[in-house]
Each structure stands twice: as structure tokens, then as C-alpha cells.
Amino acid sequence: MVAKINSIVRNLDAETIKHFEKIMGPTPAWATETLSKEERAFLDAWNILDLKSMATKRDAFPPLADTVLAKNKLANSYEAIYRQFSSVSHYDRYSIELLGIQKTADDSLVLAAQPHWPALLVLQNAHFDIIHCFEAAYVCHKKDAAEIFNAFFAEWYWISKRITEGPGLRRP
């Protein structure tokens, strides 16, 4: 991914880069530096992996911080979550099978997913996004934001419990 971002950034026109830097600040060096042959080989070795193998390899690294979020594993979620939800995200046959005729509050009928699916999909995507953003902040931007992202994860956990167990659930 770093090599892909690096390639994209190095090929952007100056006006686009200026616009993003005005909003986001200076472009990090890793996004513009030409990679050495060794660095490219290291990154290319990751690019040829399928996502499950990549997640397994990622999980074998030591955690970036001593937090619950940093210790989250991704490979165990691959079969049960990512593989199924990527079908929904990419609109293949499996996602179509999730649709059905659903009754609304006013008793009209609509073609929609069963009521629990959208929340479940959003929750799992948010979980993975929190992990990925934490790791990107640490690796790419050299920001130790472990406590901030761990707080995001705790909030995510609370919201997921509230959605799955009901609105009457009280915060601990």
C-alpha cells in the first residue's frame, strides 16, 4: 500500500498536491521518496499475498502498543466477517441474497436487507477502520496515538454492545 500511495502521489499534478497540502499539511516524505530496489522488493512481497495471508502475517508482528486495540488480531475475522462483507461491499451474488421483501413501520413493503445487516456491516467496517487508522498513524506518520485510538475502540465496543444487546444497556 505504501508503494501504491507513493506511486500515486509522485504522479499527481502540482496543483492537486498544493490543494491537499493546504488542507492536510505537508506531504510526508515516505509518500514522495523514490523507493530503493530493496524497499520495493519488501513491499512487493506483501502485494502478492492474498488478504487472509496478509492478515496472518500482520498478526504475527508484535503489537505497536500495549492496548486492547493494538493487540486485536485480524486473521481470525477473515473467514467469518471480511470474506462475507466484502461480497456485500462489492455487490456480488451473495449480497443480492441478503435482500428480501421487508415490511416497514407503516406496513408498506420494500426490497431491503434484513434490519440487522446494515448496522452489523457498519460496525465491523468501523472496527477494521479504527485498527487500520491507528497502524497508519503509527507507521506512516510516526504518531503514537495508541491511547486516542484505544478510546475510539472502547467507544466502538460500547456502541456495538448497545446495538446488539439493546438500547436499555447501561454504560459500565
C-alpha positions as CSV (number, residue, x, y, z in Angstrom):
1,M,0.0,0.0,0.0
2,V,2.8,2.4,0.8
3,A,4.3,1.7,-2.7
4,K,0.9,2.3,-4.3
5,I,0.4,5.6,-2.4
6,N,4.0,6.6,-3.2
7,S,3.4,6.0,-6.9
8,I,0.1,7.9,-6.9
9,V,1.5,10.9,-5.1
10,R,4.6,11.1,-7.3
11,N,2.4,11.2,-10.3
12,L,-0.1,13.9,-9.2
13,D,0.0,17.3,-10.8
14,A,1.4,20.1,-8.7
15,E,-2.0,21.9,-8.3
16,T,-3.6,18.8,-6.7
17,I,-0.6,18.4,-4.3
18,K,-0.8,22.0,-3.4
19,H,-4.6,21.7,-2.7
20,F,-4.1,18.7,-0.4
21,E,-1.2,20.2,1.4
22,K,-3.3,23.3,2.1
23,I,-5.9,21.1,3.8
24,M,-3.7,18.4,5.3
25,G,-0.3,20.0,5.8
26,P,3.0,18.9,4.1
27,T,3.1,15.7,2.2
28,P,5.1,13.1,4.3
29,A,8.5,12.2,2.9
30,W,7.6,8.5,2.6
31,A,4.8,9.4,0.1
32,T,7.2,11.1,-2.3
33,E,10.6,9.5,-1.9
34,T,11.7,7.1,-4.6
35,L,12.0,3.6,-3.1
36,S,15.2,1.6,-3.2
37,K,15.3,-1.7,-5.0
38,E,15.3,-3.5,-1.6
39,E,12.4,-1.4,-0.3
40,R,10.3,-2.1,-3.4
41,A,11.1,-5.9,-3.1
42,F,10.0,-5.9,0.5
43,L,6.7,-4.1,-0.3
44,D,6.1,-6.2,-3.4
45,A,6.4,-9.3,-1.3
46,W,3.3,-8.1,0.6
47,N,1.4,-7.1,-2.5
48,I,1.4,-10.7,-3.9
49,L,-0.2,-12.1,-0.7
50,D,-4.0,-12.7,-0.5
51,L,-5.8,-10.8,2.2
52,K,-6.0,-13.7,4.6
53,S,-2.3,-14.4,4.4
54,M,-1.6,-10.7,4.8
55,A,-3.7,-10.5,7.9
56,T,-2.0,-13.7,9.3
57,K,1.4,-12.1,8.6
58,R,0.3,-8.8,10.2
59,D,-1.0,-10.6,13.3
60,A,2.4,-12.3,13.8
61,F,4.1,-8.9,14.4
62,P,4.4,-7.6,18.0
63,P,1.6,-5.1,18.8
64,L,2.5,-1.4,18.2
65,A,1.3,-0.5,21.8
66,D,0.2,-2.2,25.0
67,T,-3.5,-1.5,24.4
68,V,-6.5,-3.7,23.7
69,L,-6.9,-2.2,20.2
70,A,-3.2,-2.8,19.3
71,K,-3.5,-6.4,20.3
72,N,-6.6,-7.0,18.1
73,K,-6.0,-9.8,15.5
74,L,-7.4,-9.6,12.0
75,A,-6.9,-13.0,10.6
76,N,-9.5,-14.7,12.8
77,S,-12.1,-12.3,11.3
78,Y,-11.3,-13.0,7.7
79,E,-13.5,-16.0,7.1
80,A,-16.4,-15.0,9.3
81,I,-16.5,-11.3,8.6
82,Y,-14.3,-9.8,5.8
83,R,-14.9,-12.5,3.2
84,Q,-18.7,-12.2,3.6
85,F,-18.9,-8.5,4.0
86,S,-16.7,-7.8,1.0
87,S,-19.3,-9.6,-1.0
88,V,-21.8,-7.0,0.2
89,S,-19.5,-4.1,-0.5
90,H,-18.8,-5.4,-4.0
91,Y,-22.4,-6.2,-4.8
92,D,-22.0,-9.8,-5.9
93,R,-24.5,-12.7,-5.8
94,Y,-24.2,-13.2,-2.0
95,S,-25.1,-9.6,-1.3
96,I,-28.2,-9.9,-3.5
97,E,-29.3,-13.0,-1.5
98,L,-29.3,-10.8,1.7
99,L,-32.1,-8.7,0.1
100,G,-35.8,-9.6,0.6
101,I,-39.2,-8.1,0.9
102,Q,-39.3,-6.3,4.2
103,K,-42.2,-4.7,6.0
104,T,-41.8,-1.0,7.1
105,A,-43.2,0.7,10.1
106,D,-46.3,1.8,8.0
107,D,-46.8,-1.7,6.8
108,S,-45.7,-1.0,3.2
109,L,-43.3,-3.4,1.6
110,V,-39.8,-2.6,0.4
111,L,-36.9,-4.5,-1.1
112,A,-34.1,-4.2,1.5
113,A,-31.7,-6.1,3.7
114,Q,-32.9,-7.7,6.9
115,P,-32.8,-5.0,9.5
116,H,-29.8,-6.2,11.4
117,W,-27.4,-6.3,8.4
118,P,-26.7,-2.6,7.8
119,A,-25.7,-2.0,11.4
120,L,-23.6,-5.1,11.6
121,L,-21.8,-4.2,8.3
122,V,-21.1,-0.6,9.5
123,L,-19.9,-1.8,12.9
124,Q,-17.4,-4.3,11.5
125,N,-16.1,-1.9,8.9
126,A,-15.6,0.7,11.7
127,H,-13.7,-1.8,13.8
128,F,-11.3,-2.6,11.0
129,D,-11.0,1.2,10.1
130,I,-10.0,2.0,13.7
131,I,-7.3,-0.6,13.6
132,H,-6.0,0.5,10.2
133,C,-6.0,4.2,11.1
134,F,-4.1,3.5,14.3
135,E,-1.5,1.5,12.5
136,A,-1.2,4.1,9.6
137,A,-0.8,6.9,12.2
138,Y,2.0,4.9,13.9
139,V,3.8,3.5,10.9
140,C,3.4,6.2,8.2
141,H,3.1,9.4,10.3
142,K,5.2,8.4,13.3
143,K,2.4,9.4,15.7
144,D,1.9,7.5,18.9
145,A,-1.9,7.8,19.1
146,A,-2.4,4.5,20.8
147,E,-4.5,6.0,23.7
148,I,-6.7,8.0,21.3
149,F,-7.4,5.0,19.1
150,N,-7.9,2.8,22.1
151,A,-10.5,5.3,23.3
152,F,-12.2,5.1,19.8
153,F,-12.1,1.3,20.1
154,A,-13.7,1.4,23.6
155,E,-16.5,3.7,22.2
156,W,-16.9,1.4,19.2
157,Y,-17.2,-1.6,21.6
158,W,-19.8,0.2,23.7
159,I,-21.9,1.1,20.7
160,S,-21.7,-2.4,19.3
161,K,-22.9,-3.8,22.6
162,R,-25.7,-1.3,22.7
163,I,-26.8,-2.2,19.2
164,T,-26.6,-5.9,19.7
165,E,-28.0,-6.1,23.3
166,G,-30.5,-3.2,23.1
167,P,-30.8,0.5,24.0
168,G,-31.5,-0.3,27.6
169,L,-27.9,-1.4,28.2
170,R,-26.1,0.9,30.7
171,R,-22.5,2.0,30.4
172,P,-20.2,0.3,32.9
